[in-house]
Amino acid sequence: MANIPIWTGVSNFSAGQTPFSYYDNDPSFASDADRVAKYVAFGLGFPTVDLELQASQIYSMFEDATNTYAACIYDYKIRDNYSSFEGNKIGTVDVNNQVPRQSLQSLIRLSQAYGTEAGVGGKVNYYSGSLDIKASQSVYDLKQWANVSASLSTGDSIEIRKIFHQNKPAAIRFYDPLGGTGLGVTNLLDSFGFGEYSPAINYMLLPISLDLLRIQTLELNDQIRRSQYSFELVNNVLRISPIPIQDTKLWFHYTKESESQSSFNPVSGSVYNVQSGSNAIVTNPSQVPYAPIVYSDINMQGRQWIREYTLASCKIMLGNIRGKYSDGIDSANAKLQLNAQDLFTQGQQAKTELLTQLREMLEATSKKTQIENQAMIAESTKNIFNNIPIPMYVG
Protein backbone atom coordinates (compact mmCIF):
# COMPACT_ATOMS: atom_id res chain seq x y z
CA MET A 1 0.00 0.00 0.00
CA ALA A 2 1.27 3.49 -0.84
CA ASN A 3 2.16 5.84 1.95
CA ILE A 4 -0.92 8.02 2.52
CA PRO A 5 -0.25 11.51 3.98
CA ILE A 6 -1.56 11.60 7.51
CA TRP A 7 -2.84 14.69 9.33
CA THR A 8 -0.15 15.83 11.72
CA GLY A 9 -2.40 18.04 13.80
CA VAL A 10 -0.48 21.16 12.75
CA SER A 11 -2.08 23.94 10.66
CA ASN A 12 -0.21 27.04 9.56
CA PHE A 13 -2.23 28.83 6.86
CA SER A 14 -0.58 31.34 4.52
CA ALA A 15 -1.74 33.12 1.36
CA GLY A 16 -1.65 31.00 -1.78
CA GLN A 17 -2.74 27.72 -0.23
CA THR A 18 -6.27 27.81 -1.66
CA PRO A 19 -7.13 27.15 -5.36
CA PHE A 20 -8.51 30.63 -6.15
CA SER A 21 -7.08 32.74 -3.31
CA TYR A 22 -10.26 34.85 -3.16
CA TYR A 23 -10.01 35.38 0.59
CA ASP A 24 -6.36 34.58 1.41
CA ASN A 25 -5.52 38.22 2.16
CA ASP A 26 -8.50 38.68 4.48
CA PRO A 27 -7.15 38.52 8.05
CA SER A 28 -10.39 36.97 9.34
CA PHE A 29 -10.25 34.21 6.73
CA ALA A 30 -6.57 33.54 7.40
CA SER A 31 -7.09 33.21 11.16
CA ASP A 32 -10.26 31.12 10.74
CA ALA A 33 -8.52 28.75 8.31
CA ASP A 34 -6.39 27.23 11.05
CA ARG A 35 -9.35 27.05 13.43
CA VAL A 36 -11.53 25.40 10.78
CA ALA A 37 -8.78 22.87 10.05
CA LYS A 38 -8.74 21.93 13.74
CA TYR A 39 -12.57 21.85 13.81
CA VAL A 40 -12.67 19.51 10.81
CA ALA A 41 -9.93 17.26 12.18
CA PHE A 42 -11.70 16.81 15.49
CA GLY A 43 -15.02 16.32 13.67
CA LEU A 44 -13.46 13.43 11.72
CA GLY A 45 -12.08 11.69 14.83
CA PHE A 46 -8.56 13.04 15.19
CA PRO A 47 -6.46 12.28 17.23
CA THR A 48 -8.25 9.03 18.07
CA VAL A 49 -8.00 7.99 14.42
CA ASP A 50 -5.60 8.98 11.70
CA LEU A 51 -6.80 11.27 8.91
CA GLU A 52 -5.59 10.72 5.37
CA LEU A 53 -5.79 14.46 4.64
CA GLN A 54 -3.45 17.40 4.32
CA ALA A 55 -4.04 20.92 5.62
CA SER A 56 -4.19 22.36 2.08
CA GLN A 57 -7.13 20.07 1.28
CA ILE A 58 -9.08 21.42 4.24
CA TYR A 59 -8.21 25.00 3.21
CA SER A 60 -9.54 24.23 -0.26
CA MET A 61 -12.85 22.96 1.14
CA PHE A 62 -13.00 26.01 3.44
CA GLU A 63 -12.74 28.31 0.41
CA ASP A 64 -15.30 26.20 -1.49
CA ALA A 65 -17.77 26.43 1.41
CA THR A 66 -17.38 30.22 1.48
CA ASN A 67 -17.91 30.39 -2.29
CA THR A 68 -21.03 28.20 -2.02
CA TYR A 69 -22.43 30.38 0.77
CA ALA A 70 -21.85 33.54 -1.29
CA ALA A 71 -23.28 31.95 -4.45
CA CYS A 72 -26.53 31.00 -2.70
CA ILE A 73 -26.93 34.51 -1.28
CA TYR A 74 -26.17 36.23 -4.57
CA ASP A 75 -28.49 33.87 -6.47
CA TYR A 76 -31.38 35.06 -4.32
CA LYS A 77 -30.31 38.71 -4.57
CA ILE A 78 -30.21 38.44 -8.36
CA ARG A 79 -33.59 36.72 -8.47
CA ASP A 80 -35.12 39.40 -6.26
CA ASN A 81 -33.65 42.34 -8.19
CA TYR A 82 -32.90 41.11 -11.71
CA SER A 83 -35.31 43.56 -13.34
CA SER A 84 -33.23 46.37 -11.82
CA PHE A 85 -29.92 44.86 -12.99
CA GLU A 86 -30.85 44.03 -16.59
CA GLY A 87 -29.66 46.63 -19.08
CA ASN A 88 -27.22 48.32 -16.67
CA LYS A 89 -23.55 48.53 -17.52
CA ILE A 90 -21.32 45.88 -15.99
CA GLY A 91 -18.70 47.13 -13.58
CA THR A 92 -20.06 50.63 -13.07
CA VAL A 93 -21.75 49.83 -9.74
CA ASP A 94 -20.38 48.13 -6.63
CA VAL A 95 -23.40 45.88 -6.15
CA ASN A 96 -21.83 44.04 -3.19
CA ASN A 97 -22.00 47.09 -0.93
CA GLN A 98 -25.16 48.81 -2.09
CA VAL A 99 -28.84 48.11 -1.58
CA PRO A 100 -30.45 47.53 -5.00
CA ARG A 101 -33.01 50.20 -5.77
CA GLN A 102 -36.17 49.15 -7.53
CA SER A 103 -36.22 50.15 -11.18
CA LEU A 104 -39.14 50.36 -13.59
CA GLN A 105 -36.92 49.87 -16.65
CA SER A 106 -38.32 46.43 -17.44
CA LEU A 107 -41.88 47.80 -17.25
CA ILE A 108 -40.88 50.81 -19.34
CA ARG A 109 -39.43 48.52 -22.01
CA LEU A 110 -42.68 46.54 -21.97
CA SER A 111 -44.78 49.72 -22.19
CA GLN A 112 -42.65 50.94 -25.09
CA ALA A 113 -43.57 47.82 -27.04
CA TYR A 114 -47.27 48.43 -26.38
CA GLY A 115 -46.79 52.13 -27.11
CA THR A 116 -45.40 51.33 -30.53
CA GLU A 117 -48.42 49.24 -31.45
CA ALA A 118 -50.85 51.80 -30.01
CA GLY A 119 -49.12 54.68 -31.78
CA VAL A 120 -48.49 56.63 -28.58
CA GLY A 121 -44.73 56.22 -28.17
CA GLY A 122 -42.20 53.44 -28.10
CA LYS A 123 -38.73 52.90 -29.49
CA VAL A 124 -39.57 52.16 -33.12
CA ASN A 125 -39.04 54.94 -35.63
CA TYR A 126 -42.06 56.33 -37.42
CA TYR A 127 -41.54 57.36 -41.03
CA SER A 128 -43.68 59.70 -43.10
CA GLY A 129 -44.72 58.86 -46.61
CA SER A 130 -46.97 60.39 -49.24
CA LEU A 131 -48.99 58.80 -52.00
CA ASP A 132 -49.91 60.62 -55.19
CA ILE A 133 -53.71 60.48 -55.43
CA LYS A 134 -55.21 60.61 -58.89
CA ALA A 135 -58.65 61.92 -59.74
CA SER A 136 -61.29 59.16 -60.06
CA GLN A 137 -58.90 56.49 -58.68
CA SER A 138 -59.62 55.10 -55.20
CA VAL A 139 -57.48 51.90 -55.06
CA TYR A 140 -53.69 51.99 -54.56
CA ASP A 141 -50.98 49.36 -53.96
CA LEU A 142 -48.83 50.41 -51.00
CA LYS A 143 -46.42 47.51 -51.47
CA GLN A 144 -45.52 48.89 -54.86
CA TRP A 145 -45.00 52.33 -53.29
CA ALA A 146 -42.78 50.86 -50.54
CA ASN A 147 -40.52 49.05 -53.01
CA VAL A 148 -39.83 52.34 -54.73
CA SER A 149 -39.92 54.95 -51.98
CA ALA A 150 -39.34 53.36 -48.52
CA SER A 151 -35.62 52.47 -48.83
CA LEU A 152 -36.15 48.92 -47.61
CA SER A 153 -33.53 46.24 -47.26
CA THR A 154 -34.00 42.88 -48.95
CA GLY A 155 -36.96 40.98 -47.49
CA ASP A 156 -38.19 43.92 -45.41
CA SER A 157 -41.64 45.49 -45.60
CA ILE A 158 -43.61 48.36 -44.07
CA GLU A 159 -46.49 48.51 -41.60
CA ILE A 160 -48.94 51.37 -42.00
CA ARG A 161 -49.57 53.06 -38.65
CA LYS A 162 -51.78 56.04 -39.52
CA ILE A 163 -53.40 57.43 -42.65
CA PHE A 164 -54.23 61.12 -42.74
CA HIS A 165 -57.49 60.99 -44.66
CA GLN A 166 -60.30 62.74 -42.82
CA ASN A 167 -62.52 65.78 -42.99
CA LYS A 168 -61.93 68.81 -40.79
CA PRO A 169 -62.73 68.15 -37.12
CA ALA A 170 -66.42 68.60 -36.40
CA ALA A 171 -65.69 70.98 -33.52
CA ILE A 172 -64.25 73.74 -35.71
CA ARG A 173 -67.26 73.51 -38.02
CA PHE A 174 -69.70 74.80 -35.40
CA TYR A 175 -67.69 76.47 -32.68
CA ASP A 176 -64.92 79.04 -32.68
CA PRO A 177 -63.84 79.41 -29.02
CA LEU A 178 -62.07 82.72 -29.68
CA GLY A 179 -64.69 84.32 -31.90
CA GLY A 180 -67.66 83.97 -29.56
CA THR A 181 -69.87 82.86 -32.45
CA GLY A 182 -71.66 79.75 -33.58
CA LEU A 183 -73.80 78.99 -30.53
CA GLY A 184 -75.95 82.11 -30.40
CA VAL A 185 -75.01 82.99 -26.82
CA THR A 186 -74.18 86.69 -27.31
CA ASN A 187 -77.52 87.88 -25.91
CA LEU A 188 -77.23 85.39 -23.08
CA LEU A 189 -73.83 86.83 -22.10
CA ASP A 190 -75.14 90.38 -22.21
CA SER A 191 -78.11 89.49 -20.00
CA PHE A 192 -75.73 88.22 -17.32
CA GLY A 193 -73.50 91.28 -17.60
CA PHE A 194 -70.62 89.34 -19.18
CA GLY A 195 -70.76 90.99 -22.58
CA GLU A 196 -67.60 93.06 -22.08
CA TYR A 197 -65.52 90.08 -20.92
CA SER A 198 -63.44 87.62 -22.95
CA PRO A 199 -65.41 85.19 -25.15
CA ALA A 200 -63.69 82.41 -23.16
CA ILE A 201 -66.41 83.02 -20.54
CA ASN A 202 -68.54 80.72 -22.70
CA TYR A 203 -66.93 77.79 -20.92
CA MET A 204 -68.49 78.93 -17.64
CA LEU A 205 -72.00 78.89 -19.04
CA LEU A 206 -72.02 75.83 -21.33
CA PRO A 207 -71.05 72.31 -20.20
CA ILE A 208 -68.48 70.27 -22.13
CA SER A 209 -71.15 67.63 -22.68
CA LEU A 210 -72.94 70.07 -24.98
CA ASP A 211 -69.88 70.30 -27.22
CA LEU A 212 -69.61 66.51 -27.32
CA LEU A 213 -73.25 66.12 -28.32
CA ARG A 214 -72.90 68.63 -31.16
CA ILE A 215 -69.70 66.93 -32.41
CA GLN A 216 -71.41 63.54 -32.41
CA THR A 217 -74.38 65.02 -34.25
CA LEU A 218 -72.18 66.39 -37.03
CA GLU A 219 -70.08 63.22 -37.33
CA LEU A 220 -73.17 60.98 -37.49
CA ASN A 221 -74.69 63.34 -40.07
CA ASP A 222 -71.56 63.02 -42.24
CA GLN A 223 -71.54 59.25 -41.84
CA ILE A 224 -75.23 58.63 -42.60
CA ARG A 225 -76.37 61.47 -44.86
CA ARG A 226 -73.16 62.31 -46.71
CA SER A 227 -70.22 60.53 -48.33
CA GLN A 228 -67.97 60.07 -45.31
CA TYR A 229 -64.19 60.46 -45.46
CA SER A 230 -62.90 56.94 -44.86
CA PHE A 231 -60.41 54.30 -46.05
CA GLU A 232 -59.99 50.54 -46.10
CA LEU A 233 -56.60 48.84 -45.84
CA VAL A 234 -56.50 45.13 -46.65
CA ASN A 235 -53.03 43.59 -46.85
CA ASN A 236 -51.19 46.06 -49.08
CA VAL A 237 -54.21 47.46 -50.94
CA LEU A 238 -55.59 50.86 -49.88
CA ARG A 239 -59.11 51.92 -50.87
CA ILE A 240 -60.12 55.50 -50.08
CA SER A 241 -63.49 57.22 -50.18
CA PRO A 242 -65.02 59.40 -51.37
CA ILE A 243 -63.54 58.85 -54.82
CA PRO A 244 -61.06 61.72 -55.43
CA ILE A 245 -62.22 64.45 -57.77
CA GLN A 246 -58.77 65.99 -58.25
CA ASP A 247 -55.09 65.08 -58.02
CA THR A 248 -53.65 65.49 -54.52
CA LYS A 249 -51.33 63.83 -51.96
CA LEU A 250 -52.28 61.43 -49.21
CA TRP A 251 -49.90 61.37 -46.21
CA PHE A 252 -49.38 58.47 -43.84
CA HIS A 253 -47.07 57.17 -41.11
CA TYR A 254 -45.40 53.77 -41.36
CA THR A 255 -42.80 51.63 -39.61
CA LYS A 256 -40.35 49.12 -41.00
CA GLU A 257 -41.20 45.53 -40.09
CA SER A 258 -37.54 44.71 -39.40
CA GLU A 259 -37.46 47.39 -36.67
CA SER A 260 -40.89 46.89 -35.11
CA GLN A 261 -40.48 43.12 -34.78
CA SER A 262 -36.98 43.24 -33.35
CA SER A 263 -36.70 41.72 -29.85
CA PHE A 264 -33.96 44.14 -28.84
CA ASN A 265 -34.03 47.76 -27.77
CA PRO A 266 -32.93 49.96 -30.67
CA VAL A 267 -30.25 52.50 -29.81
CA SER A 268 -29.51 55.06 -32.52
CA GLY A 269 -30.90 52.75 -35.17
CA SER A 270 -29.00 49.66 -33.99
CA VAL A 271 -29.45 47.11 -31.23
CA TYR A 272 -27.73 46.56 -27.92
CA ASN A 273 -24.59 44.49 -28.27
CA VAL A 274 -22.75 42.76 -25.43
CA GLN A 275 -19.36 44.44 -25.48
CA SER A 276 -16.27 44.11 -23.36
CA GLY A 277 -14.94 46.61 -20.86
CA SER A 278 -16.94 49.52 -19.52
CA ASN A 279 -19.53 49.34 -22.33
CA ALA A 280 -20.71 45.80 -21.53
CA ILE A 281 -24.24 45.54 -20.15
CA VAL A 282 -26.16 42.96 -18.15
CA THR A 283 -28.18 40.76 -20.49
CA ASN A 284 -28.52 37.63 -18.30
CA PRO A 285 -28.12 36.69 -14.61
CA SER A 286 -24.54 35.46 -15.12
CA GLN A 287 -23.44 39.01 -15.93
CA VAL A 288 -24.67 40.69 -12.75
CA PRO A 289 -21.38 42.08 -11.41
CA TYR A 290 -21.26 40.54 -7.94
CA ALA A 291 -17.67 40.24 -6.67
CA PRO A 292 -16.42 37.59 -4.20
CA ILE A 293 -17.96 38.09 -0.79
CA VAL A 294 -15.91 39.80 1.93
CA TYR A 295 -15.32 37.06 4.47
CA SER A 296 -14.74 39.44 7.37
CA ASP A 297 -18.25 40.87 6.81
CA ILE A 298 -19.94 37.48 7.29
CA ASN A 299 -21.72 37.22 10.64
CA MET A 300 -21.48 34.39 13.17
CA GLN A 301 -24.42 32.44 11.70
CA GLY A 302 -22.88 32.55 8.25
CA ARG A 303 -19.46 31.47 9.48
CA GLN A 304 -20.97 28.54 11.39
CA TRP A 305 -22.74 27.43 8.19
CA ILE A 306 -19.42 27.62 6.33
CA ARG A 307 -17.63 25.57 9.01
CA GLU A 308 -20.28 22.83 8.91
CA TYR A 309 -20.25 22.80 5.10
CA THR A 310 -16.45 22.50 5.14
CA LEU A 311 -16.69 19.51 7.49
CA ALA A 312 -19.30 17.86 5.24
CA SER A 313 -17.10 18.40 2.16
CA CYS A 314 -14.07 16.94 3.98
CA LYS A 315 -16.12 13.87 4.93
CA ILE A 316 -16.88 13.28 1.26
CA MET A 317 -13.24 13.84 0.34
CA LEU A 318 -11.99 11.48 3.03
CA GLY A 319 -14.61 8.91 2.02
CA ASN A 320 -13.37 9.05 -1.57
CA ILE A 321 -9.78 8.59 -0.40
CA ARG A 322 -10.59 5.65 1.85
CA GLY A 323 -12.85 4.19 -0.81
CA LYS A 324 -9.75 3.32 -2.80
CA TYR A 325 -9.13 0.63 -0.19
CA SER A 326 -12.66 -0.75 -0.06
CA ASP A 327 -11.37 -4.26 0.67
CA GLY A 328 -9.77 -3.08 3.90
CA ILE A 329 -6.17 -2.85 5.09
CA ASP A 330 -4.19 -5.82 6.39
CA SER A 331 -2.71 -5.38 9.86
CA ALA A 332 -0.68 -7.65 12.12
CA ASN A 333 -3.72 -9.12 13.87
CA ALA A 334 -6.67 -8.55 11.54
CA LYS A 335 -7.99 -6.87 8.42
CA LEU A 336 -9.11 -3.31 9.08
CA GLN A 337 -12.34 -2.18 7.43
CA LEU A 338 -12.51 1.52 6.46
CA ASN A 339 -15.68 3.63 6.81
CA ALA A 340 -15.54 5.18 3.33
CA GLN A 341 -19.21 4.69 2.49
CA ASP A 342 -20.38 6.02 5.86
CA LEU A 343 -18.29 9.18 5.47
CA PHE A 344 -19.52 9.72 1.92
CA THR A 345 -23.19 9.28 2.87
CA GLN A 346 -22.90 11.51 5.96
CA GLY A 347 -21.18 14.25 3.96
CA GLN A 348 -23.73 14.22 1.16
CA GLN A 349 -26.65 14.27 3.60
CA ALA A 350 -25.13 17.11 5.64
CA LYS A 351 -24.50 19.24 2.54
CA THR A 352 -28.07 18.70 1.33
CA GLU A 353 -29.49 19.71 4.72
CA LEU A 354 -27.24 22.78 4.96
CA LEU A 355 -28.18 23.98 1.47
CA THR A 356 -31.87 23.45 2.21
CA GLN A 357 -31.55 25.36 5.48
CA LEU A 358 -29.77 28.28 3.79
CA ARG A 359 -32.25 28.46 0.91
CA GLU A 360 -35.20 28.41 3.29
CA MET A 361 -33.68 31.28 5.24
CA LEU A 362 -33.07 33.26 2.05
CA GLU A 363 -36.60 32.52 0.85
CA ALA A 364 -37.95 33.81 4.16
CA THR A 365 -36.07 37.09 3.65
CA SER A 366 -37.09 37.60 0.01
CA LYS A 367 -39.04 40.73 -0.88
CA LYS A 368 -42.15 38.76 -1.70
CA THR A 369 -42.15 36.94 1.65
CA GLN A 370 -41.36 40.11 3.59
CA ILE A 371 -44.25 41.98 1.98
CA GLU A 372 -46.60 39.09 2.71
CA ASN A 373 -45.43 38.99 6.35
CA GLN A 374 -45.89 42.74 6.76
CA ALA A 375 -49.40 42.53 5.31
CA MET A 376 -50.22 39.69 7.71
CA ILE A 377 -48.87 41.66 10.67
CA ALA A 378 -50.85 44.73 9.64
CA GLU A 379 -54.04 42.69 9.31
CA SER A 380 -53.49 40.98 12.67
CA THR A 381 -52.76 44.32 14.37
CA LYS A 382 -55.95 45.78 12.96
CA ASN A 383 -57.95 42.82 14.30
CA ILE A 384 -56.39 43.28 17.74
CA PHE A 385 -57.27 46.96 17.83
CA ASN A 386 -60.80 46.23 16.64
CA ASN A 387 -61.34 44.01 19.69
CA ILE A 388 -60.24 46.65 22.19
CA PRO A 389 -63.35 48.02 23.97
CA ILE A 390 -64.07 51.66 23.26
CA PRO A 391 -64.65 53.56 26.54
CA MET A 392 -68.00 55.30 26.83
CA TYR A 393 -68.17 58.85 28.10
CA VAL A 394 -70.91 59.54 30.58
CA GLY A 395 -71.45 63.25 31.17
Number of C-alpha atoms within 10 A of each C-alpha: 6 4 6 12 11 12 17 15 15 11 18 12 20 14 12 13 15 20 13 11 13 19 21 21 12 15 12 15 22 18 14 17 25 19 16 22 27 18 16 22 23 16 14 19 11 16 12 8 11 15 20 16 18 17 21 19 15 26 25 19 23 27 23 19 23 25 18 15 21 20 15 14 16 18 16 16 17 18 11 15 15 21 16 16 25 20 17 17 20 22 18 12 12 12 14 14 11 8 9 15 9 12 14 11 15 15 11 13 15 12 14 18 19 14 16 18 14 11 13 9 15 20 18 24 15 20 14 13 17 15 15 12 19 16 12 12 16 15 17 18 14 18 17 12 15 19 15 10 12 18 11 15 10 7 7 13 16 21 18 18 16 13 16 12 15 11 11 9 11 17 16 11 11 15 16 13 15 10 10 16 13 13 11 9 16 15 11 13 17 12 10 8 10 15 15 8 11 11 18 12 14 19 10 8 11 12 10 10 9 9 15 12 11 15 19 13 13 15 18 13 13 15 13 9 9 11 12 16 15 15 17 11 15 8 10 15 13 15 16 18 16 15 16 14 11 11 12 13 13 14 14 17 18 18 19 21 16 15 19 20 10 11 9 14 18 15 11 8 10 10 13 14 12 12 11 9 10 10 13 18 23 18 18 11 13 10 15 20 18 20 14 14 19 16 21 12 10 16 9 9 8 15 19 13 18 25 22 21 26 26 27 28 26 26 25 21 21 21 22 16 15 21 17 11 13 14 11 15 12 11 8 6 6 9 11 12 13 17 14 20 17 12 23 22 14 16 24 15 12 18 19 13 13 18 16 12 13 16 16 12 12 17 14 13 14 15 14 11 13 13 12 11 14 11 12 12 12 12 11 12 11 11 11 10 10 10 8 8 7 8 6 6 5 4 3
